[in-house]
Amino acid sequence: MPISRDALISILAEADPVGLIAGGAPADEYAREADAILELHGVVTLTEITGVFAVSFSEPGACPRETARWIVEQMAQRG
């Protein structure tokens, strides 16, 4: 079963790859990135996740690979 948008937003907030939630942003701050990830086809890869954040924040290292790996694992568990 594919992961829901709300579940993915929750995962991204927990991962908080850019530190926005820790800085006081609302829990749905990563909704745009969640939408971009949900638009991907097939099995989502670490490179695709890091790419979404690199484009969104104009910074190649915005989402470290270790964080992307955790996101992918959580998507599989919660999906």
CYANA upper distance limits for C-alpha pairs under 8 A (distance plus 0.5 A):
  1 MET  CA     79 GLY  CA      6.18
  2 PRO  CA     79 GLY  CA      5.72
  3 ILE  CA      7 ALA  CA      7.01
  3 ILE  CA      8 LEU  CA      7.14
  3 ILE  CA     75 MET  CA      6.94
  3 ILE  CA     76 ALA  CA      8.49
  3 ILE  CA     78 ARG  CA      7.15
  3 ILE  CA     79 GLY  CA      4.47
  4 SER  CA      8 LEU  CA      6.76
  4 SER  CA     79 GLY  CA      7.63
  5 ARG  CA      9 ILE  CA      6.64
  5 ARG  CA     34 ALA  CA      7.21
  5 ARG  CA     35 ASP  CA      7.70
  5 ARG  CA     38 LEU  CA      7.95
  6 ASP  CA     10 SER  CA      6.69
  7 ALA  CA     11 ILE  CA      6.77
  7 ALA  CA     78 ARG  CA      7.88
  8 LEU  CA     12 LEU  CA      6.67
  8 LEU  CA     34 ALA  CA      6.53
  8 LEU  CA     75 MET  CA      7.46
  9 ILE  CA     13 ALA  CA      6.62
  9 ILE  CA     27 ALA  CA      8.31
  9 ILE  CA     28 ASP  CA      6.63
  9 ILE  CA     30 TYR  CA      6.63
  9 ILE  CA     31 ALA  CA      6.18
  9 ILE  CA     34 ALA  CA      6.26
 10 SER  CA     14 GLU  CA      6.71
 10 SER  CA     27 ALA  CA      7.77
 10 SER  CA     28 ASP  CA      8.00
 11 ILE  CA     15 ALA  CA      6.64
 11 ILE  CA     71 ILE  CA      7.09
 11 ILE  CA     74 GLN  CA      7.43
 11 ILE  CA     75 MET  CA      8.16
 12 LEU  CA     16 ASP  CA      6.26
 12 LEU  CA     17 PRO  CA      7.99
 12 LEU  CA     30 TYR  CA      6.83
 12 LEU  CA     34 ALA  CA      7.93
 12 LEU  CA     71 ILE  CA      7.51
 13 ALA  CA     21 ILE  CA      6.94
 13 ALA  CA     27 ALA  CA      6.37
 13 ALA  CA     28 ASP  CA      7.57
 13 ALA  CA     29 GLU  CA      7.95
 13 ALA  CA     30 TYR  CA      7.16
 15 ALA  CA     67 THR  CA      7.09
 15 ALA  CA     70 TRP  CA      8.23
 15 ALA  CA     71 ILE  CA      7.50
 16 ASP  CA     20 LEU  CA      6.95
 16 ASP  CA     21 ILE  CA      6.62
 16 ASP  CA     22 ALA  CA      7.92
 17 PRO  CA     62 ALA  CA      7.21
 17 PRO  CA     63 CYS  CA      5.64
 17 PRO  CA     64 PRO  CA      7.78
 17 PRO  CA     67 THR  CA      7.15
 18 VAL  CA     62 ALA  CA      6.49
 18 VAL  CA     63 CYS  CA      7.25
 19 GLY  CA     23 GLY  CA      6.67
 20 LEU  CA     24 GLY  CA      7.06
 20 LEU  CA     25 ALA  CA      5.92
 20 LEU  CA     29 GLU  CA      7.90
 21 ILE  CA     25 ALA  CA      5.19
 21 ILE  CA     26 PRO  CA      6.93
 21 ILE  CA     27 ALA  CA      6.96
 21 ILE  CA     29 GLU  CA      7.89
 25 ALA  CA     29 GLU  CA      6.77
 30 TYR  CA     34 ALA  CA      6.70
 31 ALA  CA     35 ASP  CA      6.67
 32 ARG  CA     36 ALA  CA      6.85
 33 GLU  CA     37 ILE  CA      6.70
 33 GLU  CA     52 VAL  CA      6.99
 33 GLU  CA     53 PHE  CA      7.40
 33 GLU  CA     56 SER  CA      7.71
 34 ALA  CA     38 LEU  CA      6.61
 35 ASP  CA     39 GLU  CA      6.80
 36 ALA  CA     40 LEU  CA      7.41
 36 ALA  CA     52 VAL  CA      7.28
 37 ILE  CA     44 VAL  CA      8.17
 37 ILE  CA     48 GLU  CA      8.33
 37 ILE  CA     49 ILE  CA      7.32
 37 ILE  CA     52 VAL  CA      7.55
 40 LEU  CA     44 VAL  CA      7.29
 44 VAL  CA     48 GLU  CA      6.99
 44 VAL  CA     49 ILE  CA      7.82
 44 VAL  CA     72 VAL  CA      7.69
 45 THR  CA     49 ILE  CA      6.97
 45 THR  CA     72 VAL  CA      7.86
 46 LEU  CA     50 THR  CA      6.65
 46 LEU  CA     65 ARG  CA      7.02
 46 LEU  CA     68 ALA  CA      5.95
 46 LEU  CA     69 ARG  CA      6.49
 46 LEU  CA     72 VAL  CA      7.60
 47 THR  CA     51 GLY  CA      6.38
 47 THR  CA     65 ARG  CA      8.34
 48 GLU  CA     52 VAL  CA      6.69
 49 ILE  CA     53 PHE  CA      7.09
 49 ILE  CA     63 CYS  CA      8.27
 49 ILE  CA     68 ALA  CA      6.52
 50 THR  CA     54 ALA  CA      6.56
 50 THR  CA     60 PRO  CA      8.25
 50 THR  CA     61 GLY  CA      8.00
 50 THR  CA     62 ALA  CA      7.78
 50 THR  CA     63 CYS  CA      5.77
 50 THR  CA     64 PRO  CA      7.36
 50 THR  CA     65 ARG  CA      7.25
 50 THR  CA     68 ALA  CA      6.82
 51 GLY  CA     55 VAL  CA      6.60
 51 GLY  CA     60 PRO  CA      7.98
 52 VAL  CA     56 SER  CA      6.55
 53 PHE  CA     57 PHE  CA      6.36
 53 PHE  CA     58 SER  CA      8.31
 53 PHE  CA     59 GLU  CA      8.13
 53 PHE  CA     60 PRO  CA      8.25
 53 PHE  CA     62 ALA  CA      6.29
 53 PHE  CA     63 CYS  CA      6.43
 54 ALA  CA     58 SER  CA      5.84
 54 ALA  CA     59 GLU  CA      5.29
 54 ALA  CA     60 PRO  CA      4.99
 54 ALA  CA     61 GLY  CA      6.93
 54 ALA  CA     62 ALA  CA      6.07
 54 ALA  CA     63 CYS  CA      7.65
 55 VAL  CA     59 GLU  CA      7.44
 55 VAL  CA     60 PRO  CA      8.07
 57 PHE  CA     62 ALA  CA      7.20
 63 CYS  CA     67 THR  CA      6.85
 63 CYS  CA     68 ALA  CA      6.99
 64 PRO  CA     68 ALA  CA      6.79
 65 ARG  CA     69 ARG  CA      6.49
 66 GLU  CA     70 TRP  CA      6.87
 67 THR  CA     71 ILE  CA      6.75
 68 ALA  CA     72 VAL  CA      6.71
 69 ARG  CA     73 GLU  CA      6.71
 70 TRP  CA     74 GLN  CA      6.62
 71 ILE  CA     75 MET  CA      6.60
 72 VAL  CA     76 ALA  CA      6.82
 73 GLU  CA     77 GLN  CA      6.78
 74 GLN  CA     78 ARG  CA      6.40
 74 GLN  CA     79 GLY  CA      8.50
 75 MET  CA     79 GLY  CA      5.96
